[in-house]
Amino acid sequence: MVEGPARDSSAFAETGRPSATGPDVMKQYDLCVIGSGPAGQRAAIQAAKLGKRVCVVEKRHAIGGVAVNTGTIPSKALREAILDVGDRSVACPTMDDFAAVRKTLFANLKRSCSRVIGNEIETIEDHFANNNIDVAHGTGSFSDPKTIRIQTENDESFIKADYTLISVGTYPAQPNGVQFDGRTILSSDDIQEMTAAPHSMIVVGGGVIGTEYASMLQALGVKVTLIEGRQRLLDFVDSEIIEAFQYHVRQNGMTLRLGEKVTKIEVIDAVAGARTTDGTMAEAHLESGKTLRADTLLYCIGRQGATHTLCLENAGLEADKRGRIEVNENFQTATPHIYAAGDVIGFPALASTSYEQGRLAACHMFEQSCESISKLLPYGIYAVPEISMVGWTEGQLTAEGIPYESGIASYKEISRGHLLGAEFGMLKMLIHQESHTVLGVHAIGTGATELIHIGQAAIAFQATVEYFVNAVFNYPTLAECYKVAAMNGLNKLRGV
């Protein structure tokens, strides 16, 4: 985990400034936020803007939660650093040369990531300081429904709050029987601690996190085998987009073991001729009888709500078996003055939605009118290549009996695609056959996660395909994909 500079761990180190002598015993706040990830940040700032006195409790030395320290920002920073390397080959003829180049290159990548993470932490600190938000570094838990205990290595303190927001996020699930050691058997949190890229890796789990890391490391030259129990990766994504993605990564050398289940994972002594650094390997046994071996294994199946230290029973609350907390449409828990937001409440568990959930929770608790969160959520998957989607999929439209047509634009048709050297990619627009309104947009390739927001706006305002046919786009841009896809779809609707 990459963290910022060590900060004062006393109960109330003021964010971005040297700590004073600490708080009065049982200091009173309007809002206590437990966890400084996206939901906690936005709730704290929203409440402060409403003139409320706010304290954020964060167990890490660095604020920002999982999103900044081990999850969203580190993984995307690593992705960008890897892409900056380009097509440069890092494999060398001898094992010693190979190891030296991989270690040096990976160290450079991590330094690049550290700069990005440091900037994010500094930005959050500035926002908190500018809004007079106190930060308490320590583990927060409930002493009673309105009293929060803050435990550090050397001390404990207590605060009172009229309202509390739980935004503690999640951590990678680590099932019993798997020997996680941070070197040979890894969780997604351990990626940031790797000192060199391995020669080979088994990735267990073809969800968003597993798919992202598998494709990133493949782009770096790691020999990757990805195991997924379902018959395709990312089963919530449009099937045509996933077929294109799977074809692309296979062409680049990734092995996909789809429809396979892992029955046992263990660390073994390296076999003869294996390229390892410490004489061990990871071995995965599959239900089908196959045995797979690699330098390292990354386990990416499931995440657990980080609620086990909160003493929820003291607040009249409980979490489910995955550590998640149930809330109503206003993000209130069973104890009405205690709210929860972000990944800890489950789906959709996106940083983007967590920000909005935190803001809406703060508005509701202080009776501030605000718009409810849109159900039209964009999804961004930062694999290599990246994938993004918004609105209906073809499968959903077919299941609901909604008549539609699709219009497709390939990056190789777009001048900007040639200029970027990004000819692999496509954008698909789903169009209602009768009203011609845009129902869904799906993209794969460079800039997909940026392009998707044009489609999001079009769907939100019930635009028709004719809008894109008649619109003028800057030339050359990837946004022209919308015009090409619209023309393609409209031609299909007209039967020409």
N, C-alpha and C positions, 0 to 999 in steps of 0.2 A: 504494500500500500504506500503510495507516495503522499506524504503529508507536508504541510507548510512548516515554517520554523516553529520550534517549541514555544508554547505560550504558557502564561501563568495558569496553573491548574487550580488556583484557589476558587472558591465557590462563585465569585463574580468578577472575573477578569473582563474589564470593559473592552469590547471588540475594537481592535485596531489601535489601542492605547495601552500604556503601562497600567497594571492593576493598582488600584488604590488599596486601602486597608481592608476592603471587603464590606459586605452588607451588614446592616443591622440584623440582629436575630429576628427571624420570622418577618422578613420584608414582604410587603403587600403589593401585588400586581393585579392589573385588570385581566391580563392573559399570560399564561405560561405555555410555551411551546416546547414540547419534548422532541428533539430532533431537528437538525438544521438543513435537511434536504430541501428539494424544491417546494413541497407543500408547506413546510415549516417556515421557509424564507418568506414566501408570498403572504402567508397568514400574518406573520410578525410585522411585516412592512405595512400591510393593509390596515392592521389594527393601530399601528403607530400613526399612520396618516389620519386616522380618525380621532387622534388625540389620546389614545390609550397608553397606559404604562405596560411595557412588554418585557418579558424575560425569555430568552431562548436557552434551553439546557441541551448541551451537546457533549457526548461522552468522549469524542475524539479530541485531540489537541488542535486539529484543524477543522474549521467549520465547513459546511457544504454537504455533509451526509454522504451516502453511498454514491450519489450522482456525480459528485466532484472528486471524491477520494478513491473509489475503487470501481465505479460503474460507468455511467454514461460518458463523462468527459475523458477519463483515462483511456477507455477503449476507442473512442473516436479520435483522440489525439494520436494514439498508436496507429490507427488506420491511416490517418493523413501522413504521418511520418513514413510509414511503409510505402505509401503511394508515391511520396516524394523521391524515394529511392529509384523508382521506375523499374525498368526491366533489367537492371544490373544483376549479373549473376554473382552469387556469393559462395557457390560451391567450388572447392579447390581439389586438386588431385589427391592430396594426402589428407589423412584424418587430422593431423596437427594443423595443417594450413586451414582446413575447413573450420575447425574449432576456433582458431584465432580470428578469422575473418568474421564468423558469426558473432563472436563475443564482442568484437570491436563495433560492428555494425549495430548490434542490439543495444549496446551501451549508448551509442549516439542517438538511437531512437528514443531511449528512455529519457535522455537529457532533454530532448525536444518536448516530450510529453510533460516532463516536470515543469518546464517553463509555462506551458499552457495551464496546467493545474494550479500553479502558483498564482497566475494572473486571475483565474476564476476565484480563488480563495480571497485574494486581495479585493476584488470587486465586491464580493459579498460582505466582507468586513467593512468596507467603505459605506455600503448601503445601510448596514446596521448602525454604524457610528453616526451617520448623518441623520438617522431617524431616532437617535437616543435609545436604541434597543440594548438592554443588558444581555451579556452572554455568560452563562455559568458552565464551566467545563467540569463535567463529572457525570456519573450515571444517575439519571432521574428515575424516581419511582414514587408511587402513591403511599403516603402515610395514612391519609384519609381522603375522601373525595375532593377536598379543597386544599390539601397540604401536600407539597412535593418535597421529598427528601432528595438531596443531591450528595452523592457519595464520591469522594476522591480517594486516592491511595492513602492519604494521611488524615483526612478530616471528613466531616459531614456537616451539612447545614440544611435549613428548611426554609421554604417560602410558602406564602399563601397566595392563591389566585382565584379570582371570581370564575374564570373560565380556563380550561386547559385544552390544548390541541395535541393529540398524539400523532406524531409523524415520524416514527422511528424507522420506517422502511423495512427492508428485508435483507437476508443474507443467504448465501448458497446452501442448499440442502446437502447434508453429508450423511448418507445412510450408514447404518451399522454394517460392519463387515468390509468397508472400503478403507484402505490404509492411506488416508490423506497425509502426505508428509511435506507438501510444498515444493518438492523437487521432482519426484517421479510421478506421483499421483496428485493432481492439482484440482482445485476449485477455480472458478472464474476470478475470485479475489487474488489468487496466487499468481496470476499472469503478470501483474505489475511487479512482482518480486523476482521474476526470472532474470538471471544474469546473462544468459545467452540463448539464442534461438536453438531449439533442439534440431537434430537431423530428421527425426520422425515423430509424429504424434497421433494418438488415437483420441478422437473427440466423441464422447458419449452424450448424445442428445442433439437432435436437429431442430431445436427451437430457435428463437431469435439469437440468444447469446451464443449457443454452440455454433450456429451457422455463421455468425459474424466472425468469431475468433478462428474458426476453421478456414474460412476464405482469406482472412487477413494473413494468417501464418503461411498459408499456401503461396500467397503472393510474395512472401519473403523467401520462399524456396524450401519451406518445410514440407516433407512428405506426409500428407495428412490422410487419415482414414476416418470418415464420419459415419457413426452408427446411429440409426434412428429406427425406433420400433414401428412407426407408421410406414405406409407405402410411399410417402413422399415427404419432403421437407416442408415446414411452414404451411400446415394444411389449411390455415385461415386465409392464405394469399391466393389470388387468382391462379388457377391451374396452368394456364398458358404461360404466365410469367415464371412460375416455378419450374416448368418443363424447360424453359429457356435457361434459367439459372443452373439447373442440374446439368444440362448439356454443356454449358460453359465451363463449370468447375471440373467436370470430368475430362473435357478436352485439355484442360490445364494440368491434369495429372492427379486430381483428388479421387480417392476411392470412396464410393458411397455404398454402405451396407444398409439398404432400406428393408423394412419389414423384419429386422433382426432385433433380438432382445439379449441383453447382457445378463449372464447368470452369476458371474464371479469376476472380480478384479483383484489382482495381487501384484506385488513387486517380486521380481525374480532376479537371479544372477544373469548378467548379460551373456547371451549366446555367442559362440565364436564368430568373429568378424563384425559384430555389432559396433556401431559408432556411438559410444556412450562416454560420458565424462566421469561417472563415479562407479562404473562396473555393475550397474543395475538397469533393469528394464521394467516396463509395465506390460502385463499380460492380461488380456480380456478373453473370457470364455463366453461363447454365444450359445443360446438355446439350440441352435441348429447343429451344434457340434464343432463349429469352427473355433480355432484359437488364433488370436491376433496379438502381435507383439510390436512395441515401439519404444523409443527412448522415454517418452512421457505419455501420460494419459490425462486428458482434461475432462472432468465430469461436470456436465451442464444440464442436469435434469432437476428442475424445480427450485423454488426459493421459499424460505421460511420467514414469516413475520418476526421481527426482532422485539417481541413483546415479553419474553420470558423473564426479564429483569424488572418489569414495571410494577410488580405486585398489584395486578389489576383487581384482585379480590378485595383489596382495601378501598377500592373505588366503586365496588358493586358491579364489576365488569368481568368478562371472561373472553378468551380468544378461542378460535376453533383449533383443530389439530394441526393446521398449518400456520398457526400464530396470527391469523388475521382477525380483525375486529369488525363486527357488523355495525353498519350505520344506516340512518334513514336518508331521504333525499336531500336533507340539509346538512348531512355529515355529522349528525348527532348520534351518540352512542345510547345505550340503555340508561345511562346517567346523563340527563339532558344538558347539563352545563359542561360536559366533557365531550369533545368532538374528536374525530379521527379523519385523516386524509392521506392521500398518497398510496404507495405500494402496500402499506399495511392493511388497507381495506380491500385489496384484491384488484380484480379487473377494472380498468385496462392496464394499470401499472405502467404508465408511461410518464416520463419526466414532464412532458408538455401538459398532460392532463392533471398531474399532481400540482403544478403551479396554480392552475385554475381552481382546483378543489380547495386548496389552502385559502385562496382569496375569497371564494364563496362562503367558506366556513366562517371566516372572520367577519364578513359582511352580515351573515345571519346572526351570529352571536351578539353583535352590537346593533342589530335592527337597522342595518343600512340596506336600502333597496339596491339590487343588482340583478343583472340578467343571469339566468341559469345556464349551466354549461351546455354547449351544443352537443348533440348526439352525432354530429357529422365530424368524426375524428379522423385525421390523417394518420397513417402509420408509416414510419420510416425505419427501414432495416439497413443498417450500415455495414452490409457485407461488401465483398468485392466481386462483382459490381453491386452497387446499392439498389435497393428495391423500395418502392413506395406505392401507397394505394389510398384511395378515399372513396366512400360510397359503396354501392352494390358490387358484388362479384357476379360472374356469369352463373355460377352454381346457385347462388341465392335467388337470382332472377328466375332461373328455370324452375327452382323448387316452388316459388311463389306464383308461377304462371304469368309472369309479367312479360309481354312481348318486347323484344329488344333486338337491336343490331349492333355490331361492333365496327369501329373504325380504327385502323392501325397505321401508325407511322413508324418506320424504321430509321434509326439514326443514320444508316448509310444513305438514306434519301436526303438528309439534311446537311447543308453546307457546313454548319457549325460542328457537326459530328466529324466531318473530314478534317477540319481545322484542328480539332482537339485530339485527333487520332483515336477517337472513341466511336468506331463504327459499329461495335456491338452495343445494342440497346434498342428499346422500342417503347412506344407509348400507345396504350389502348384506351379508347373512349367507348363507353357503353351508352347507347342512345335508345330512348323509348320509340318504338315503331310508329306510334300514332301521334303523340304530342311532340316528338323530336327533342324532348328535354334530355339533358345529360344526366345519367343515372350513376355513373361510376367512372373513375379514371385509374389506370394501373400503369406503372412505369418501371423499367429496369434499365440501368445504365448510368453513366456519368450524370450527376445533377438531378437524379430522379427525385430525391427528397426535397429539392427546391421547386422543381417543376410542378409537383403535385398540388401546390397551393393555388395555382391558377384554376385547376379543376375543382378544388374545394370551394372557391368563391363562386364558380359557375353553378355548381350544384346547389349551393346555399341560396342563390338568387334565381333558381329555376331557369337558367339560361338554356336556350335551344342550340342545336348543332349549327344552325344558320349563323349564330353570333360569331362562331369561330371561323366559318367560311368567309364572312364579310370583314372580320377584324384585320387590322394591319399590324404586323409584328416587326420589331426591329430585325434587320437582316445583316449578318447571319446570327441567329440565335437558336438554341435548342427549343425555345418556346414555339418555334414554327411547327414543331411536332403536332401541336394542337390543330393548326390549320390543315396540315396534311391528313391527320387522322379524321378530322371533321369531313373533309372532302371525300375520303375513302368511305366513311360510314354513310354519308348522304348518297353517294353513288350506289351503294348496295341497297339503300332504301328505295331508290328510284329504279332499281333493276338495270343499271347501266354499268 
